[in-house]
Amino acid sequence: MDPQAQQTAIKHYAEMQSAPRFPLHLPVELQSQSGACPAETQNISANGVLFAIDRDVPVGSLVDFTILLPGDVVGSRCDVQIDCHGRVVRSFEDKGRRGVGVVIDEYHFERA
């Protein structure tokens, strides 16, 4: 990555980190170029999601996932499904499990 692109990525990541995060632990399936893998959300913000996952998903990878928010969490009589497309901006190891930070580039809400 060239130095200017790296600086832009760092600035965008800092902005992403400043959004309020909500600690929601929900099961999801993360789809990437290397296939599908079960994951669990650790926190969700307006800008992205932090996942706990058992395998490495490299920074820059494009990912798709669906989050099913329970109705009682969002104040609805029915669950809300959010179909998301994003990219990995952070990958690290913590207590033997991978942490993967994803910026959401596109999303679509549906009632489940």
C-alpha positions in Angstrom: 0.0 0.0 0.0 1.5 3.4 -1.0 2.0 5.9 1.9 -0.8 8.2 0.8 -3.3 5.3 0.7 -2.1 4.1 4.1 -2.6 7.6 5.6 -6.1 7.7 4.2 -6.9 4.3 5.6 -5.5 5.3 9.1 -7.6 8.5 9.1 -10.8 6.5 8.0 -10.1 3.9 10.7 -9.8 6.6 13.4 -13.1 8.1 12.3 -14.7 4.7 12.4 -13.4 4.1 15.9 -15.0 7.4 17.2 -18.6 6.2 16.6 -20.5 4.9 19.6 -20.3 1.1 19.9 -23.0 -1.2 21.2 -21.9 -4.5 22.7 -24.1 -7.0 20.9 -23.0 -10.7 20.7 -24.8 -12.2 17.8 -24.0 -15.3 15.7 -23.3 -14.6 12.0 -21.7 -16.2 9.0 -19.0 -14.2 7.4 -18.6 -14.8 3.6 -15.3 -13.8 2.0 -13.3 -14.8 -1.0 -12.0 -17.8 0.9 -15.4 -19.1 1.8 -17.9 -18.9 4.7 -16.9 -19.0 8.3 -19.0 -18.7 11.5 -18.4 -15.6 13.6 -19.9 -13.6 16.5 -20.4 -9.9 16.6 -18.5 -8.3 19.6 -19.8 -4.7 19.0 -21.6 -2.8 16.4 -21.5 0.9 15.5 -22.9 3.1 12.8 -19.7 2.5 10.8 -18.9 -1.1 11.2 -18.7 -4.3 13.2 -16.1 -6.1 15.3 -16.2 -9.9 14.9 -14.7 -12.7 16.9 -13.8 -15.4 14.4 -11.7 -18.6 14.4 -9.7 -17.9 11.2 -7.8 -15.1 9.7 -9.6 -12.8 7.2 -6.9 -10.5 5.8 -7.2 -6.7 5.8 -8.7 -5.5 2.6 -10.9 -8.6 2.1 -14.4 -8.0 0.9 -17.1 -9.7 3.1 -20.8 -10.2 3.2 -22.8 -11.0 6.3 -26.3 -10.9 7.7 -27.1 -9.7 11.2 -30.4 -10.7 12.7 -31.3 -8.1 15.4 -33.8 -9.4 18.0 -37.0 -7.3 18.0 -36.7 -6.7 21.7 -33.3 -5.1 21.2 -34.5 -2.7 18.5 -38.0 -2.0 20.0 -39.9 -3.9 17.3 -42.5 -6.7 17.4 -40.4 -8.7 14.9 -36.7 -9.3 14.3 -34.8 -7.1 11.9 -32.5 -8.5 9.3 -29.6 -6.4 8.0 -27.8 -7.7 4.9 -24.3 -6.1 4.8 -21.4 -5.8 2.4 -18.1 -4.4 3.7 -14.4 -4.8 3.9 -11.9 -5.8 6.6 -9.9 -2.9 8.0 -8.5 -4.5 11.1 -7.4 -8.1 12.0 -5.7 -9.1 15.2 -5.4 -12.0 17.7 -6.9 -11.8 21.2 -7.0 -14.7 23.7 -6.5 -17.3 21.0 -9.3 -16.0 18.8 -9.2 -13.6 15.8 -10.7 -10.2 16.0 -11.8 -8.8 12.6 -13.0 -5.2 12.2 -15.2 -4.6 9.2 -16.4 -1.3 7.7 -19.9 -1.6 6.3 -20.0 -0.1 2.8 -23.6 -1.2 1.9 -26.5 -2.5 3.9 -30.2 -3.3 3.5 -32.8 -3.7 6.2 -35.6 -6.3 6.1 -38.1 -7.5 8.6 -37.5 -11.1 9.4 
